[in-house]
């Protein structure tokens, strides 16, 4: 939801906006979806194109949302992530012992031959 106030003066639109939404991102350790609430208050200005009766503010709004996101979101503080060899979720299987050896793991070069 976006709410706020705006006024125009001498070819410039002055906007005072409040942005409330929820973003879903994958956990940076285990890839579980993480829902992140966003509540931002921003004041900005943009030029008004000549002979225009509408202005698209979505680039500015998306920029504010993206700038407020954590680049490394976690599903929980003690997330154990994925097994680096087989990809098993270590949160769901904390007792996991990988049956694959590091040397047995397929490499990118194996697929390119």
Buried (B, 14 or more C-beta within 10 A) or exposed (E): EEEEEBEEEEEEBEBEBEBEEEBEBEBBBBBBEBEEEEEBEBEBEBEBEEEEEEBEBEEBBEEBBEEBEEEEBBBEEEBBBBBEEEEBBBBEEEEBEBEEEEEEEEEEEEEEE
